[in-house]
């Protein structure tokens, strides 16, 4: 008899995040009213976080097949073939809401969860990257922020946001969140023993009450040793392994990650899981060893929705049913109810199916590692998720209906009303001949551009000794593949400000920059994963942003041949009705045939020639330049303007530049490569110098179009460009290779020592000691965090 201790009502269903129509569907599926446990189970599995009910119809437009793809979306992680019988397993996911409520544990368990997604596939994790967004951490008045008058500014509008400093309270909170998140990521990765090798960090006002914490993990497996979460074999035992179940994380997926933040959000600390990386390390080793016995049939980690998602999804994917006796579930708290056990998101737990008769092999492995391993159920042939508690029926739900037949919404989509663009909303270019050194200093000191060493020094980037290029040394991380000559490169990128101004174009740039960063190491981009961070999908303008971004990603991935192998959608990133910028983050994976060919971003030798590789077109009119430049980091930092549109993108040019860079690296024709992005060519040149303690640059630039302002030429962020360095006797070969791909290779200067100088149209516009510039760039973030 089904337990009905708590009477389920439509009001109770609403409190669980279920609409009246969704509740009616549940009644129809069951043929009766759900009991309290069943209501909780449906609420988490049909939540936005778990069911993707607002996004699935649009995600189908993404390209998911390609030459290297072994497993695309639908499993715990994507899988691509990398040769020699090996596969790379990788995925990015968000832990945004938990990281606002409890920054340290929210970020730590985000890393733990994505690592489990990797090793549940049978792969050993070899690297973690992150993509982070925070509110302002300084009181600099140049921080662009909407005033009360413009608080209702529509996403996608092209009006400027006036400069306005963040309040002391906001700054203090943002610093606290940043500190907690960074410590949480470092804690989990360092203790687990996986290097954190790269990522990106941005700061915008819209993230003040809704930080973004996206974590990516990469693992390696033999193709023949992959495992999938598909239950099979009637009568096969279902085994619970890992940590004991507690009450932490209950409703983390359904009510914390699938709703906007309100003033009560800080009261949701009990909904944030608590992680134990040492336990997860044991779980990793035990799972991989158990898989090698051949006794494991299927395996799934208990992430969002815990035991509910792992059991129902394994049953549904395998076309089977699963029956579980909850009284056998290892528990660390007394008197837990079926509802609590099924909804708990306690960390470091897995559910697996073993071959009947070989249970002892599995038990012996986990007991050897000091972990719980308990047979809690069996595979059935009736397609039902059946839960017993001390022999009494606690819940009975069709597994496929629960896991795959949740609501699917084609929510209303409406573009924001266009806003008139006035000249006063855009940047004002300085007269020609102006000295830009001080503005350059301000740009180097801005949190978005400044060195992230304060963050990356808290991460162990070298553990396991695979890291060929780590944080700060290249445009992408590079990891050697042991026992082969190959290496993998990986980068994450996104630009929320550009996503706000033009969602489709901003998303295309996110793909292109991540791919370009990978190519700057010499690796060829082969696949991608994405984390799509947006506001409330029930608002038509947010869904317009989302659909535009999907189309932009799809187009860029098709041209650059980087199919999407999986990822995550994070909606409801709003606080008190104010959404974040639409922020699609792309993680792009590249393959390097020879690890010894890997390129860093820093200049290496005094006297080397500096060249600008440019596959794109020339600049347009001054008016077009003004509109484009108004979206740049320089415009925001120096003039407090966020307006205009991102630079136009030529995906064909991006592809040609990528091909050119890969060829130049394989031919050993260049010594370094660094793409032109945030801060323009001036910042690119400076960062290439900063990789060394003593190198500088002497550069001379010319306009690409008549009347092109110096600020646009130096700080514009048009894509399809990279700065490379090489020995002088290699210039002819570089030019010949570049010409094969219709890429201009312009000699613009030389690597020097001491003074950093940039001339424009023959006049000196930036000049200063390189070590002085380096000091500003290197220490600004730490000084900002330590200031009152």
Buried (B, 14 or more C-beta within 10 A) or exposed (E): EBBEEBEBEEEBBEEBBBBEEBBEBBBEBBEEBBBBBBBBBBBBBBBBBBBBBBBBBBBEEBBBEBEBBBBBBEBBBBBBBBEEEBBBBBBBBBBBBBBBBBBBBBBBBBBBBBBBBBBBBBBBBBBBBBBBBBBBBBBBEBBBBBEEEBEEBBBBBBBBBBBBBBEEEBBEBBBEBBBBBBBBBBBBBBBBBBBBBBBBBBBBBBBBBBBBBBBBBBBBBEBEBBBBBBBBBEEBBBBBBBBBBBBBBBBBBBBBBBBBBEEEBEEBEBBBBBBBBEBBBBBBBBBBBBBEBEBBBBBBBBBBBBBBBBBBBBBBBBEBBBBBBBBBBBBEBEEBBBBBBBBBBBBBBBBBBBBBEBBEBBBBBBEBBEBBBBBBBBBBEBBBBBBBBEEEEBBBBBBBBBBBBBBEBEBEBEBBEEBEBEEEBBBEBBEBEBBBBEBBBBBBBBBBBBBBBBBBBBBBBEBBEBBBBBBBBBBBBBBBBEEBBBBBBBBBBBBBBBBBBBBBBBBBBBBBBBBBBBBBBBBBBBBBBBBBBBBBBBBBBBBBBBBBBBBBBBBBBBBBBBBBBBBBBBBBBBBEEBBBBBBBBBBBBBBBBBBEBBBBBBBBEEEBBBBBBBBBEEBBEBEBBBBBBBBBBBBBBBBBBBBBBBBBBBBBBBBBBBBBBBBBBBBBBBBBBBBBBBBBBBBBBBBBBBBBEEBBBBBBBEBBBEEBBBBBBBBBBBBBBBBBBBBEEBBEBBBEBBEEBEBBBBBBBBBBBEEBBBBBBEEBBBBBEBBEBBEBBBBBBBEBBEEE
